[in-house]
Amino acid sequence: HHLPGLPAANAARAEGAEHYSALLAKLHADGLLVLPDSHAGHVWHQYVIQVANRDALQKHLRKNEIGCAVYYPLPLHLQPCFANLGGAVGDFPHAEKAATEVLALPIYPGVTADQREEVALGIETERRLSSSPSRFKYSRKRRIS
């Protein structure tokens, strides 16, 4: 019953991802976060950024009622359901590093441009504060989840 609306939902998420990328481009250029790669046909089920000290950013966003999520806090080789495969810390260092740095932002079709701007402002404030505490102050307008 959701299939007829799928193309419109995918287009809305793609528009949202493009908007996030534009809003966060300066932080990416300044080395304060890594944006996800974009390619033709991407449906943007998730919009995941990569940041050092992710937990501080997540805490800041949640404190300001901005939704965000860590979907995979453990890389696959360290998840209990795969313990029988013998994976150990250090086996896949890139996956282990990513598991501590990735953060998904709200990307569902109903997220408005104003809400994405609030999310981006919250990210910018925390990232800039962590590198230069006296320059930025964030003021939240409303809850975003």
C-alpha positions as CSV (number, residue, x, y, z in Angstrom):
1,H,0.0,0.0,0.0
2,H,3.0,2.3,0.2
3,L,4.4,1.5,-3.2
4,P,2.4,4.1,-5.2
5,G,4.0,6.9,-3.0
6,L,7.5,5.5,-3.1
7,P,8.8,7.6,-6.0
8,A,7.6,10.8,-4.3
9,A,9.1,9.8,-1.0
10,N,12.4,8.9,-2.6
11,A,12.4,12.3,-4.4
12,A,11.7,14.1,-1.1
13,R,14.6,12.3,0.7
14,A,16.9,13.0,-2.3
15,E,15.9,16.7,-2.1
16,G,16.5,16.6,1.7
17,A,20.0,15.0,1.2
18,E,21.0,17.6,-1.4
19,H,19.9,20.4,1.0
20,Y,21.8,18.9,4.0
21,S,24.9,18.6,1.8
22,A,24.6,22.2,0.8
23,L,24.0,23.3,4.4
24,L,26.9,21.3,5.7
25,A,29.4,21.9,2.9
26,K,31.4,24.5,4.7
27,L,31.9,22.2,7.8
28,H,33.0,19.5,5.4
29,A,35.4,21.8,3.7
30,D,36.8,22.9,7.1
31,G,37.4,19.3,8.0
32,L,34.8,19.2,10.8
33,L,32.7,16.4,9.3
34,V,32.6,14.1,6.4
35,L,29.5,14.1,4.2
36,P,28.0,11.0,2.6
37,D,28.8,10.3,-1.0
38,S,26.0,11.0,-3.5
39,H,25.3,9.2,-6.7
40,A,22.5,8.9,-9.2
41,G,19.6,6.8,-8.0
42,H,20.5,7.0,-4.3
43,V,17.2,6.8,-2.3
44,W,18.6,8.2,0.9
45,H,17.0,5.8,3.4
46,Q,19.6,7.3,5.8
47,Y,21.7,10.5,5.7
48,V,24.8,9.6,7.7
49,I,27.6,12.0,8.5
50,Q,31.0,11.0,10.0
51,V,32.4,13.1,12.8
52,A,35.2,12.9,15.3
53,N,33.8,12.9,18.9
54,R,30.4,11.8,17.6
55,D,29.0,11.3,21.0
56,A,29.4,14.9,22.0
57,L,27.6,16.0,18.8
58,Q,24.8,13.5,19.5
59,K,24.4,14.7,23.1
60,H,24.3,18.4,21.9
61,L,21.7,17.6,19.3
62,R,19.5,15.6,21.6
63,K,19.8,18.3,24.3
64,N,18.4,20.7,21.7
65,E,15.6,18.2,20.8
66,I,17.1,17.5,17.4
67,G,16.7,13.9,16.4
68,C,19.7,11.8,15.3
69,A,20.6,8.1,15.6
70,V,23.5,5.6,15.6
71,Y,22.1,2.6,13.8
72,Y,25.2,0.4,14.1
73,P,27.1,1.1,17.3
74,L,29.1,-2.1,16.8
75,P,30.7,-3.2,13.5
76,L,29.3,-6.5,12.3
77,H,32.4,-8.6,13.3
78,L,31.9,-7.5,16.9
79,Q,28.2,-8.1,17.2
80,P,27.2,-10.9,19.6
81,C,25.1,-12.6,16.9
82,F,28.4,-13.1,14.9
83,A,30.6,-14.2,17.8
84,N,30.8,-17.7,16.5
85,L,32.7,-16.3,13.5
86,G,35.6,-15.3,15.8
87,G,35.8,-11.6,15.0
88,A,38.0,-9.6,17.3
89,V,38.8,-5.9,18.0
90,G,41.4,-4.8,15.5
91,D,40.3,-7.2,12.7
92,F,38.5,-4.4,10.7
93,P,39.9,-1.1,12.0
94,H,38.1,1.1,9.5
95,A,34.7,-0.4,10.4
96,E,35.6,0.0,14.1
97,K,36.5,3.6,13.6
98,A,33.3,4.3,11.6
99,A,31.2,2.7,14.3
100,T,32.4,5.4,16.7
101,E,32.0,8.3,14.2
102,V,28.8,7.9,12.2
103,L,25.6,9.7,13.0
104,A,22.3,9.6,11.0
105,L,20.3,12.8,10.6
106,P,16.5,13.0,10.1
107,I,15.9,12.4,6.4
108,Y,12.3,11.1,6.2
109,P,10.1,12.8,3.5
110,G,8.3,15.0,6.0
111,V,11.4,16.8,7.2
112,T,11.0,20.5,6.1
113,A,13.7,22.8,4.8
114,D,13.4,24.8,8.0
115,Q,13.9,21.7,10.1
116,R,17.0,20.7,8.1
117,E,18.4,24.2,8.6
118,E,17.8,23.8,12.4
119,V,19.7,20.5,12.3
120,A,22.5,22.0,10.3
121,L,22.7,25.0,12.7
122,G,22.8,22.6,15.7
123,I,25.7,20.7,14.1
124,E,27.6,23.8,13.1
125,T,27.2,25.3,16.6
126,E,28.6,22.2,18.3
127,R,31.4,21.6,15.8
128,R,32.5,25.3,15.9
129,L,32.1,25.4,19.7
130,S,34.3,22.4,20.1
131,S,37.0,24.1,18.0
132,S,36.5,27.7,19.2
133,P,34.2,27.9,22.2
134,S,33.5,31.6,22.3
135,R,32.4,32.2,18.7
136,F,29.0,30.6,18.4
137,K,25.7,30.3,20.3
138,Y,22.9,28.1,19.3
139,S,19.2,28.9,19.8
140,R,16.7,26.2,19.2
141,K,13.4,27.0,17.6
142,R,11.5,23.6,18.0
143,R,11.9,19.9,18.4
144,I,13.0,17.9,15.3
145,S,12.9,14.2,15.3
